[in-house]
Amino acid sequence: MAAAHGSHDSAHHIIPRATYFKVFAALITLTIITVAASRVDFGTMNTVVAFTIATIKAVLVASIFMHLKYDDRMNRLILFCALFFLLVFYFFCILDELTRVIQSATL
């Protein structure tokens, strides 16, 4: 048993505290922008605006707080595969909703 639990060859990346504060400030700012955008009618672009802001926030959290920016490529690949299959799931759900035939009740 030469390899003990927790022994890794890769070194952990230390992120400066200032970076955490900057990301926190960016997340708070994006949250304020989200609330402000919810009060503005963008028409058909409402969903696109909301998902764009949410995606930016998710990228910040995943890359800095989850340390994916400094992690190996395998963890990024796993994350992107999970997101890809989530998008496939959403696609089929939307496809199901769009192709339903509306039927009126016969009672």
N, C-alpha and C positions, 0 to 999 in steps of 0.2 A: 504494500500500500504506500507507494511513493507519493502519490498525489493526494493531498489532504483537501477536505472541503473548503472551498473559498480561495484556493491558490490559483491565481490567474497570471498569465504572462503579461497581459496588457495592463498598462497603468491607467488609473482613473484620472479623468480630466477635472481639474479644479476650476470652477467657474467663479469669477470675481463677484463679490456681493453687489457691486455697482450694476453688473449685468442683470441680476435678479430684480433690482429696483427699477431699472429701465424697462424690463419686460413687464413688470407689474404695472408701471405707469402706462405702458402701451395698452395693456389689457383693460385697465380702467378707462382710458380714453376711448378704446374701441367699444366698450360697454355703453359709454355715454353716447357715442355715435349710433349704436344700435337702437337705443331708446329714442334718440332724435329721429332716426330714419323710420321708426315705427309710426311716428306721428305725421309723416309726409307720405302723400299718395304718389307712388311712382308708376301707377297703372299696372301694366302687365309685368313690369320689372321689379315689383315688390319682393318676390321670392328670390330673384337673382341677387338683389342688393343684400338681403338678409343672409343668404348662403355665402356670399363673398366675404362679408364681415365675419361670419362664423368660421369660415375656412382660414382666414388670416389669424384669428384667435387660436384655432386648433393647431395651426402650424407653429405658432409661438410656444404654446404649451408643450407640444410634442418635442420640438427641437431643443428647447432650453430646459424646461422643468423635468422632462423625461430623458434628457441627455442624448437624444437621438442624433443631434448634430455632431457629437463627438464619438458616437458608438460605431461599431463595425457595420458593414453593409448588410449582413444577414438580418439584423434586427430591422433595418429600414425596409428590406425586401418583404419581411413578414408583415410589417405595418401596411405597406402599399398593397400587398396581396389581400389583406383583410379589407382595406378600403375599396379595392376593385370589386371584390365579391359583394360588399355592401351596396355598391352602385348597381351591380347586376341585379341584386335583390330589389332595390328600389325601381329599377327599370321594369322588371316583370310585374311589380305591384301596380305601377302606373299603366302599363300595357293592359293589365287586367281591368282596371277601372275604365280605360278608354274604349275597350271593346265589349263592354257589357251591353246587352239589349235591355232597354227599359220596357217593363211589362206592367200593365195596369191590373189591379186586383179584379177578380171576376166575382167576388162575393157580393 
